[in-house]
């Protein structure tokens, strides 16, 4: 956020009539550390894809699409022929 936006937010927060418990709740939310993003395993990624793709994922085209998406950032992967 920009300094201007933070100043506006601060002015807004000061204008609220909050109880002590509400102030403590808000303070805890404002200082809460950002949760670390966990990396999914290959099996979890495939399971998520299959869950989202539904019945389509059971077809040959679904498996080809999964492999293409799995390797989309690989420089050596050929999405046309499937060779990597």
Secondary structure, 3 states (H helix, E strand, C coil): CCHHHHHHHHHHHHHCCCCHHHHHHHHHHHHCCCCCCCCCCHHHHHHHHHHHHHHHHHCHHHHHHHHHHHCCCCCCCCCCCCCC
